Amino acid sequence: MAKIRKEPLRKCVVTQEQHPKKELIRIVKNNQGDVFVDPTGKQNGRGAYLKKSLSVLEKAIKTKRLERHLETTIDSTVYEAIRQLIEDES
């Protein structure tokens, strides 16, 4: 009998909603303070999850929610990478 694996849930830092890990984008701040998108979900460092939605991304930029969560300033290139990822999937 095959064991049913439980889908890992993570919380979006903007909407505060729980979603399966696959439906979210992981943004990581590593030990050197670099912030980047983690498509594998396995990179070392402090992670924050964002729902794959342009409106959520806009809200994250406006409220600086990601910056507060990762305790650092985030370069616009990171936001552009997230935007590209969302647009590629939709």
Summary of the structure (lengths in Angstrom):
residues: 90
radius of gyration: 13.4
end to end distance: 36.3
largest distance: 49.0
contacts: 226
relative contact order: 0.20
helix: 37%
strand: 26%
